[in-house]
Amino acid sequence: QLQAFGGGLVQAGGSLRLSCAASGRTFRSYVMGWFRQAPGKEREFVAAISWSGDTTLYADFIEGRFTISRDNLKNTVYLQMNSLKPEDTAVYYCASKSRGVVMAPEMYHYWGQGTLVTVSS
């Protein structure tokens, strides 16, 4: 089970850190990903990280502004978001899959409930 939190309202240029807490002892063996869905748009890939943290993958639009990380002792994955833009406004979801760091949301098996990020201009 995955639970994302840390969303909120922030001004453009500001920062937020999202967290996704996972239950279960197998967290450390899973690839973790962040996705987002803006109103009227399809869900899109944001970032993903391998079970060890050695491999990360980012969507092109991130342009170095976001950083994904994980703490396997705390069963938590993070998304540090800096230099936020109004177009980053969306519900952000965390998800997990068994192996392979990929972008395709259909490859992820378990999903959290999402946390809303609103960036004002």
C-alpha positions in Angstrom: 0.0 0.0 0.0 1.3 3.4 -1.0 0.4 6.8 0.5 1.6 10.0 -1.0 1.6 13.3 0.9 3.3 16.7 1.0 1.3 18.5 -1.7 0.0 22.0 -1.2 -0.2 25.5 -2.6 3.1 27.2 -3.5 4.0 30.2 -5.5 5.9 29.9 -8.8 9.6 29.5 -8.1 9.0 27.8 -4.8 9.7 24.3 -3.6 7.9 21.3 -2.3 8.9 17.8 -1.2 6.6 15.0 -1.8 6.8 11.8 0.2 5.4 8.4 -0.5 5.2 5.9 2.3 4.9 2.2 1.5 3.8 -0.5 3.8 5.3 -4.0 3.5 8.7 -5.5 3.8 9.3 -5.8 0.1 9.5 -2.0 -0.5 13.3 -2.2 -1.0 12.9 -4.6 -3.9 10.6 -2.4 -5.9 11.1 0.3 -8.5 9.3 3.5 -7.4 7.9 6.1 -9.7 6.2 9.5 -9.6 3.5 10.5 -12.0 1.2 13.4 -12.3 -2.2 14.2 -13.8 -3.3 17.7 -14.5 -7.0 18.6 -15.0 -8.2 17.4 -18.4 -4.9 15.7 -19.2 -3.6 12.2 -19.2 -1.4 10.9 -16.5 2.3 11.4 -17.3 5.6 10.2 -16.0 7.7 12.4 -13.8 10.5 10.3 -12.3 11.5 6.9 -11.3 14.2 5.3 -9.2 15.6 1.7 -8.9 15.4 -0.3 -5.8 18.9 0.5 -4.9 18.7 4.2 -5.8 21.5 3.8 -8.3 19.4 4.4 -11.3 17.0 7.3 -11.8 15.0 8.4 -14.8 13.3 11.8 -15.4 10.8 13.2 -17.8 12.4 15.8 -20.2 10.2 18.6 -18.9 11.8 18.3 -15.4 14.9 20.1 -16.7 16.8 19.4 -13.6 14.3 20.9 -11.2 13.1 17.8 -9.5 15.1 15.0 -7.7 13.8 11.6 -6.8 15.3 9.7 -3.9 14.4 6.9 -1.5 15.1 5.7 2.0 14.6 1.9 2.1 14.9 1.9 5.9 11.9 4.2 6.1 10.1 2.6 3.2 9.7 6.1 1.7 10.4 7.6 -1.7 10.7 11.4 -2.1 10.3 13.9 -4.9 12.0 17.2 -4.2 10.5 19.8 -6.5 12.3 23.1 -7.0 11.7 26.1 -9.3 8.0 25.1 -9.6 6.0 26.5 -12.4 2.2 26.9 -12.8 2.2 24.1 -15.4 3.5 21.8 -12.6 0.0 22.0 -11.1 -1.4 18.5 -10.9 -2.2 15.5 -8.7 1.0 13.7 -8.1 0.9 9.9 -7.7 3.5 7.4 -6.5 3.6 3.9 -7.9 5.7 0.8 -7.8 6.7 -2.1 -10.0 8.8 -5.1 -9.6 11.9 -4.4 -11.8 13.1 -2.1 -14.6 13.1 1.6 -14.4 10.6 2.7 -17.0 8.3 5.6 -17.9 5.2 3.8 -19.0 2.5 4.0 -16.3 0.8 0.8 -17.4 4.0 -1.1 -16.3 3.4 0.0 -12.7 1.3 -2.3 -10.6 0.5 -0.5 -7.4 -0.6 3.1 -7.0 -1.1 5.6 -4.2 -4.0 7.9 -3.9 -2.3 11.1 -5.0 -1.5 14.4 -3.5 -2.4 17.8 -5.1 0.2 20.3 -5.9 -1.0 23.8 -6.9 1.5 26.3 -8.2 0.2 29.9 -8.4 1.7 32.5 -10.8 
